[in-house]
Each structure stands twice: as C-alpha cells, then as structure tokens.
Amino acid sequence: MNRVVIVGGGPGGYESALVAAQLGADVTVVDTDGPGGSAVLTDCVPSKTLIATAELMADMGEAPELGISAGTVRVDLATVNSRVKDLALAQSADIERRLVRDGVRLLKGQGRLAAADRVTVTHADGGTQTLEADAVLLATGASPRTLPGALPDGERILSWEQVYDLDEVPERLIVVGSGVTGAEFASAYNALGLDVVLVSSRDRVLPGEDADAAEVLEEVFKRRGMTVLSQSRMKSVSREPNDTVTVTLEDGRTVEGTHCLLALGSVPNTDELGLDETGVLRDESGFIQVDRVSRTSARGVYAAGDCTGVLMLASVAAMQGRIAMWHFLGDAVAPLDLRTVSSNVFTAPEIATVGWSQNAVDAGEIQADVVTLPLAGNARAKMQGVRDGFVKLFCRPGTRIVVGGVVVGPRASELIHPVAIAVSEKLTSDELAHAFTVYPSMSGSVAEAARRLHRYQA
C-alpha cells in the first residue's frame, strides 16, 4: 500500500488526503492548527461569515427604496464574532469527521522533511516520531505579512486573523492595503456601520483586478461614506497612549483612528521545513516551486496551496492537492490550468472573474471581442434596487469561443459559474447565449451579453 504523508491540514492538505484515501493509499495528515487550516479557522471561512452579516446590513441600506422602513439597525460585534468563530470550529470538526470516516490518520504536531521519503513530527510535549512515506505533500499555507514599522499587537493594531477577538465596535477603523483582503474587510466593516479609512499605495483599489470593476467598487465605497486614500503608501503604524492609532504615510501625512487593520499580503510558511536539506527549491520570496502537477524539485515531494504562491485561492489549493495525488497514484490527471480558475472578491458588490482579462487584451496578449452590459438595465436588478455592476464577456474574433468574463454585482460569485463553464468547455458565445435563463433573473444578463457578441455570417 502506498504511504502518503501530508504536512498541513488546509484545503490543499485535507482535499488531497481524501483523494489519496479514496484511491487506497495509507494517509497521514500532520497539522498544527486543526483540520481546515487557516482557510477554515482564521481566514476564508471566518471572513466570509463576517461578510454574510455585512451583506445583510448592506441590503438593509437599500430597504427604503424598496418601500421598507427598517428603523435603526445596529450590529453587536461581539455576537457577530462569536458566531464567526463558532462556525469556523464547526466547519473544522466536519472536515475532521470526514477524514476519520475515510480512514485518514490525523497527527497534531509540526512536520518537517527529514528526507524526501521521511517526515519528522514534533509534538507539543517535545516528543518526536518519524513517518516513512512513498510520497510527501507539503501544504503549509501562508501567514499575514508584517513590516518592522507595522507590527500587530492584537488589540488596536490587528492582522486579519485577529479581528475576530474584537468585542467593541471600532469608532474609526483604518485599513492598510487595498488588495483583495483589504477591500473585503473595508467593505464589510463599512456595511456594518463603521467609519472606515482605506489606505491604498496604488492609484485605485484592487490594482490586480479588472479596472472597470475596481472603478465601480471605489465609487460605491465613496458613496457609502468610506474615505479612500489613493497613492498613499504607509510608512509605519503606532499606538498612542490614549489608545488610538496613528498611521504615518511616506509623504509625512498622518491618519488617526481607534483601530488599524493591516492587509499587507502574505508570506509562505516554508521555513523550518527542511526544504534546503532535501533539495526542495524555493523562489526569492520563499514560495515552493512546483510544476503543473504539483511536483517539487525533489522526487516524491509535492506541494499545494498558498505555500506555492501559484494562485492563493482555497479552490486552487484544493485542486493542486488533488492533482498531486492523482498524479502520484496513477489516476487520470490533467495539469493545472489557471485560465479556467474562477475567483471572487467578496465586497459589496462582488467582483468575479474567470479566464483572460481586460489587461491581457489591452496588452495584446490575446485578441478578443469584448462586450460590457450594465446590470442597471436588468429587470431583476431594478426590482431589487441594484444600480451598480455589469457583465463583461470576452470571445475570440474568429471562433467566437468565450475566453473570459467579469461579473460585478450581488452574488457575482454565483453568476460567474455559467461563464466559467463556457471558458472551461470552450463554448462559443452563441452556445452560451442559446441556453435558457429564467426571467427575470440576474443570469439573464450573462445570456444577453453573449447575444451581443453574435456576429452575423451570411
């Protein structure tokens, strides 16, 4: 029987464990935090649970337009955060039950490569044991990035893993970083009624996303009372004696608030893993280098998830892990194709993307016809009071194959799915357009955008 040892219990770890167990391997998962890893316990699941409450508050903000007098609605942040943490623990317990049911062995401890075919586990009491393996998969994730002049204290200066310990509602929250994490938290806390200042070093929020989508989101942020400081690079964050915080910018300006949330990106958890000694190569940022079937430079050692830096999404981590086990255990496998990955920014409105981007089209990397259809004309959107957002589709000029798309609006994470299917299955715009949609529905705008890409051929 093939012996598989997996270091890390996040999506890249537990999903690969389930695949390996399904294919008959002897599987051991070594983890320090608990099944689900940071994605379930401190990152993805908690943040999206918080955002679920924020979405409800955002909907209440539109209530008067819909003829509803909602009165004064306030958020009990202690109750919200208690629910966030309880749900995360419950999800972790669900994952553990499934792993145990499928015969996966769980070991709590710190895993380290002793060789390409051996993992040493250090337990909390200091004891160690060595596991022999025919294949090792590293799925150790990443941690919030900090800077020497901006160190979290867990009380007033916070990383995104620490915000759920807040019992009081911050009077003024400064969010530093306008990438996906910063934008999501800024959007959520703004919807919960907080005074939010978003500090962005770039000329717009979400510099890595579709520019049209980012423009819509920034307009919504400002309309809802958020202060957005563009081209404002942080130099340091300090806590003052009166329990306020001061963010000092590189140009000398200062921003004062009661709390500061640092969203400065992530660093891989790849130190102390024995990588150098076993020939596992990392890049200059410390991410483990892998190919499209998750192999590292050391024979028999695979890696998946944020520790590889390939595309830091839970869905990608899970797929990398599955691909690794399919490859090692000889099952049918297709290399990872990032052009078919759907991603979503859980702001209000949401921004979902798949396939080729507007930036790639503008740069000449691919030729594509583009159509953008505002949601404001959609009947269902009008009924729900939705004014912001659009559907954008890209298709090849000759074949009319759909190669990408962007959806901005409520539940864009759900609306992107038909576009993702079209991209993955290489459907044409006409094929996407001819599928029936419910009337009225937001998804009708996806079909309408596809119809607008039709090219008459006599």
C-alpha positions in Angstrom: 0.0 0.0 0.0 1.3 3.5 -0.9 2.1 5.6 2.1 1.3 9.3 1.8 2.2 11.9 4.4 0.7 15.3 4.1 2.1 18.2 6.1 -0.7 20.8 6.6 -4.4 20.4 7.1 -5.8 23.2 4.9 -7.7 22.8 1.6 -4.5 21.6 -0.2 -3.9 19.1 2.6 -7.3 17.7 3.5 -8.6 17.6 -0.1 -5.5 15.7 -1.2 -5.9 13.3 1.8 -9.5 12.5 0.7 -8.4 11.7 -2.8 -5.4 9.6 -1.7 -7.7 7.6 0.7 -10.3 7.1 -2.0 -7.5 5.6 -4.2 -6.5 3.2 -1.5 -3.4 4.9 0.0 -2.3 4.8 3.6 -2.7 8.5 4.5 -1.4 10.6 7.4 -2.1 14.3 7.9 0.3 16.2 10.1 -1.1 19.6 11.2 -0.7 22.1 14.0 -3.9 24.2 13.8 -6.7 21.7 13.1 -8.4 20.3 10.0 -9.2 23.1 7.6 -6.1 25.1 8.4 -6.1 28.8 8.4 -8.6 28.9 5.5 -11.3 27.5 7.8 -10.1 28.7 11.2 -8.7 32.2 10.7 -9.1 33.3 7.1 -11.6 32.4 4.4 -14.5 30.9 6.4 -14.4 33.5 9.2 -14.1 36.5 6.8 -16.9 35.3 4.6 -19.1 34.6 7.7 -18.4 38.2 8.8 -19.2 39.4 5.2 -22.5 37.5 5.3 -23.7 39.7 8.2 -22.3 42.8 6.3 -24.3 41.8 3.2 -27.5 41.8 5.2 -26.7 45.2 6.6 -25.9 46.5 3.0 -29.3 45.1 1.9 -31.0 47.0 4.7 -29.4 50.2 3.4 -31.5 49.7 0.3 -34.7 49.0 2.2 -36.2 52.5 2.0 -36.0 52.3 -1.8 -37.9 49.1 -1.7 -40.6 50.5 0.5 -39.4 49.1 3.8 -39.0 51.2 6.9 -36.3 49.2 8.7 -35.7 51.7 11.5 -32.4 51.8 13.3 -30.4 48.6 12.9 -27.2 48.1 14.9 -24.6 45.5 14.9 -23.5 43.6 18.1 -19.9 42.9 17.0 -19.3 40.6 20.0 -22.2 38.4 18.8 -21.1 38.5 15.2 -17.5 37.5 16.1 -18.7 34.7 18.4 -20.8 33.3 15.5 -17.8 33.6 13.2 -15.5 31.6 15.5 -18.2 29.0 16.3 -18.9 28.4 12.6 -15.2 28.1 11.8 -14.8 25.5 14.6 -17.9 23.6 13.4 -16.6 23.5 9.8 -13.2 22.2 11.1 -15.0 19.5 13.1 -17.0 18.5 10.0 -13.8 18.1 8.0 -12.2 16.1 10.7 -15.1 13.7 10.9 -15.0 13.1 7.1 -11.2 12.5 7.2 -11.6 10.0 10.1 -14.5 8.3 8.3 -12.4 7.8 5.2 -9.6 6.3 7.2 -7.1 9.2 7.3 -4.8 9.3 10.3 -4.5 12.7 11.9 -1.4 13.7 13.9 -1.2 17.0 15.8 2.3 18.4 15.6 4.9 20.2 13.5 6.0 18.3 10.4 9.5 18.6 8.8 11.2 16.8 6.0 13.9 14.5 7.3 14.4 13.3 3.8 12.4 13.1 0.6 10.7 10.0 2.0 10.6 10.7 5.7 8.8 13.3 7.8 9.7 14.0 11.4 6.8 15.1 13.6 7.4 17.2 16.7 4.6 17.1 19.2 3.5 19.8 21.7 5.2 17.9 24.5 8.5 17.9 22.7 8.4 14.3 21.7 9.1 13.3 18.1 8.3 10.5 15.7 9.4 9.7 12.1 7.0 8.7 9.4 8.1 6.8 6.3 6.5 7.9 3.1 6.3 6.9 -0.5 5.1 10.5 -1.2 5.0 13.6 0.8 2.8 16.6 0.1 3.6 20.0 1.7 0.5 22.2 2.2 1.7 24.5 5.0 -0.1 27.7 3.8 0.9 31.3 4.4 0.7 33.9 7.1 -0.1 37.6 7.2 2.8 39.8 6.1 4.0 42.4 8.6 6.6 45.2 8.4 9.1 46.3 11.1 7.2 49.6 11.5 3.8 48.0 11.5 3.5 45.1 13.9 0.2 43.8 15.2 -0.5 44.0 18.9 -3.8 42.1 18.8 -5.7 44.9 20.4 -5.6 48.1 18.4 -3.2 47.1 15.5 -4.6 43.9 14.0 -3.8 41.3 11.3 -6.8 39.9 9.6 -6.5 36.8 11.8 -7.0 38.9 14.9 -10.1 41.0 14.1 -12.5 38.3 15.4 -11.4 39.0 19.0 -12.9 42.5 18.9 -15.8 42.9 21.3 -16.3 46.7 20.8 -17.1 48.4 17.6 -14.1 50.5 16.5 -15.1 54.2 16.2 -12.7 54.6 13.3 -11.0 51.7 11.5 -8.0 52.3 9.3 -7.5 49.5 6.8 -4.0 49.5 5.3 -3.8 47.7 1.9 -6.3 47.8 -0.9 -5.8 44.4 -2.4 -8.5 41.7 -2.1 -8.2 41.2 1.7 -8.1 44.9 2.5 -11.0 45.7 0.1 -13.1 42.9 1.5 -12.7 43.9 5.2 -13.1 47.6 4.4 -16.3 46.8 2.5 -17.6 44.6 5.3 -16.9 47.0 8.2 -18.3 49.9 6.2 -21.5 48.0 5.7 -21.6 47.2 9.4 -21.7 51.0 10.1 -18.1 51.7 11.0 -16.2 54.8 9.9 -13.6 53.2 7.6 -10.5 54.7 6.1 -8.9 52.7 3.3 -5.2 53.4 2.7 -4.0 52.4 -0.7 -0.5 52.7 -2.1 -1.8 52.5 -5.6 -3.9 54.8 -7.7 -7.0 52.7 -7.2 -8.4 49.9 -5.1 -7.9 46.3 -6.2 -5.0 47.1 -8.6 -4.9 43.4 -9.7 -8.5 43.2 -10.7 -10.4 44.4 -13.8 -10.1 48.2 -13.9 -13.7 48.8 -14.8 -14.8 46.6 -11.9 -12.4 48.4 -9.4 -13.8 51.8 -10.6 -17.4 50.7 -9.8 -16.3 49.4 -6.4 -14.4 52.5 -5.5 -17.4 54.7 -6.4 -19.6 52.6 -4.2 -17.2 52.8 -1.3 -17.1 56.6 -1.5 -20.9 56.9 -1.9 -21.3 54.8 1.2 -19.1 57.2 3.2 -15.8 55.4 3.2 -12.6 57.5 3.0 -10.3 56.2 0.3 -6.7 57.5 0.3 -5.1 56.6 -3.0 -1.4 56.8 -3.8 -0.8 56.8 0.0 1.9 54.4 1.0 2.1 53.6 4.7 5.4 54.1 6.5 4.5 53.0 10.0 1.7 52.4 12.4 1.9 53.3 16.1 -0.3 53.0 19.1 -0.8 56.2 21.1 -1.1 56.5 25.0 -4.8 57.3 24.6 -5.5 54.0 22.9 -5.7 55.5 19.4 -3.5 54.6 16.5 -1.6 56.7 14.0 -0.8 55.6 10.5 2.1 57.7 9.2 2.4 57.9 5.4 5.6 58.1 3.5 4.8 61.7 2.4 4.5 62.8 6.0 0.8 62.8 6.4 -0.9 61.0 9.3 -4.2 59.3 9.7 -5.7 58.7 13.1 -8.2 56.1 14.2 -9.1 53.9 17.1 -8.0 50.7 15.3 -5.9 49.6 12.4 -6.2 46.5 10.3 -3.1 45.5 8.3 -3.8 43.8 5.0 -0.3 43.8 3.5 -0.3 40.4 1.8 1.0 37.0 2.8 4.3 35.2 3.3 4.7 31.5 2.8 5.1 29.1 5.8 8.1 27.4 4.3 10.8 28.0 6.9 11.8 25.2 9.3 10.5 22.5 6.9 13.9 21.1 5.9 13.5 22.1 2.3 17.0 23.2 1.6 18.4 19.9 3.1 16.2 17.8 0.9 16.6 19.7 -2.3 13.2 21.4 -2.5 13.7 24.6 -4.3 12.0 27.9 -3.4 11.8 31.2 -5.2 13.2 34.5 -4.0 10.1 35.1 -1.9 10.2 31.8 -0.2 7.4 30.0 -2.1 7.9 26.4 -3.0 8.4 25.9 -6.8 6.1 23.4 -8.3 5.1 22.3 -11.8 1.5 22.0 -13.1 1.0 18.6 -11.5 2.3 19.9 -8.1 5.8 18.3 -8.2 8.6 20.0 -6.4 12.3 19.6 -7.4 12.7 16.7 -5.0 11.5 13.3 -6.3 8.4 12.1 -4.4 7.7 15.5 -2.8 4.7 17.5 -3.9 3.3 20.9 -2.7 0.0 22.6 -2.9 -1.7 25.8 -1.8 -0.5 29.2 -0.6 3.0 27.9 0.2 3.5 27.6 -3.5 2.2 31.1 -4.4 0.7 29.8 -7.6 -2.7 31.5 -7.1 -3.6 32.0 -3.5 -7.2 30.7 -3.5 -8.6 27.8 -1.5 -10.1 26.3 -4.6 -6.7 26.3 -6.3 -5.0 24.8 -3.2 -7.6 22.0 -3.2 -7.1 21.3 -6.9 -3.3 21.3 -6.6 -3.6 18.8 -3.8 -6.0 16.5 -5.7 -3.8 16.7 -8.9 -0.8 15.7 -6.8 -2.5 12.6 -5.5 -4.0 11.7 -8.9 -0.5 12.0 -10.4 1.3 10.0 -7.7 -1.2 7.3 -7.5 -1.6 6.8 -11.3 -5.1 8.1 -11.7 -6.2 10.1 -14.7 -5.0 13.7 -14.3 -4.9 16.9 -16.2 -2.3 19.6 -15.4 -3.5 22.7 -13.5 -4.9 25.3 -16.0 -5.1 28.7 -14.3 -7.1 30.1 -17.3 -10.1 28.1 -16.1 -10.0 29.3 -12.4 -12.9 31.4 -11.2 -12.1 33.9 -8.5 -14.2 36.3 -6.5 -13.7 39.4 -4.4 -16.4 39.3 -1.6 -17.0 43.0 -1.5 -20.4 44.7 -1.9 -20.8 44.5 -4.9 -18.9 41.3 -5.5 -16.3 41.1 -8.4 -16.0 37.7 -10.0 -13.6 36.8 -12.9 -12.5 33.9 -15.0 -10.2 33.3 -17.9 -8.4 36.0 -19.9 -8.6 39.6 -18.6 -9.1 43.1 -20.0 -5.4 43.8 -19.1 -4.3 40.9 -21.3 -6.5 42.1 -24.2 -5.2 45.7 -23.9 -1.6 44.4 -23.8 -2.1 42.4 -27.0 -1.5 39.1 -25.3 -4.8 37.8 -26.8 -7.1 39.1 -29.5 -10.7 39.2 -28.2 -14.0 40.9 -28.9 -15.4 42.5 -25.7 -18.9 43.5 -24.6 -19.9 45.1 -21.4 -23.6 45.1 -20.2 -24.6 47.2 -17.2 -26.8 45.4 -14.7 -28.9 48.6 -14.3 -31.0 47.6 -17.3 -31.7 44.1 -15.9 -35.4 43.7 -14.8 -34.5 41.7 -11.7 -31.8 44.2 -10.7 -34.4 47.0 -10.9 -36.8 45.0 -8.7 -34.0 44.6 -6.1 -32.8 48.1 -6.2 -29.4 47.1 -7.7 -27.8 50.1 -9.5 -24.1 49.0 -9.6 -22.4 46.4 -11.6 -22.1 44.8 -15.1 -21.4 41.6 -17.0 -18.3 41.7 -19.3 -17.5 38.8 -21.8 -14.5 38.2 -24.0 -14.6 35.9 -27.1 -12.1 35.1 -29.8 -12.8 37.0 -33.1 -12.8 34.0 -35.4 -14.1 31.0 -33.5 -16.3 33.1 -31.1 -15.1 30.9 -28.2 -15.7 32.5 -24.9 -12.2 33.0 -23.2 -13.0 35.1 -20.2 -15.5 37.2 -18.3 -16.1 39.6 -15.4 -19.3 39.9 -13.3 -19.8 42.8 -10.9 -22.9 42.7 -8.7 -24.7 40.9 -5.9 -23.7 37.2 -5.7 -21.3 37.6 -8.6 -19.6 34.5 -7.2 -22.7 32.5 -8.3 -23.3 34.4 -11.6 -19.7 33.7 -12.9 -20.4 29.9 -13.0 -22.0 29.8 -16.5 -19.2 31.9 -17.8 -16.6 29.6 -16.2 -18.3 26.6 -17.8 -18.2 28.3 -21.2 -14.4 29.0 -20.7 -13.6 25.5 -19.4 -15.6 23.7 -22.1 -14.7 26.1 -24.9 -18.2 27.1 -25.7 -18.9 29.8 -28.2 -20.8 33.0 -27.4 -23.8 31.7 -29.4 -23.8 28.4 -27.4 -23.8 30.4 -24.2 -26.5 32.8 -25.5 -28.8 30.0 -26.6 -29.1 28.4 -23.1 -32.4 29.3 -21.5 -32.3 31.6 -18.5 -35.1 32.4 -16.0 -36.9 35.6 -16.5 -36.5 37.8 -14.6 -33.0 36.9 -13.3 -29.6 38.4 -13.0 -28.2 35.5 -15.0 -30.3 36.8 -17.9 -27.6 39.5 -18.3 -25.0 36.8 -18.9 -27.0 35.4 -21.8 -27.8 38.9 -23.1 -24.1 39.8 -23.1 -23.4 36.7 -25.1 -26.1 37.6 -27.6 -24.5 40.9 -28.1 -21.3 39.1 -29.1 -23.1 37.4 -32.0 -21.6 38.0 -35.4 -23.9 37.6 -38.4 -22.5 35.4 -41.2 -24.4 35.2 -44.4 
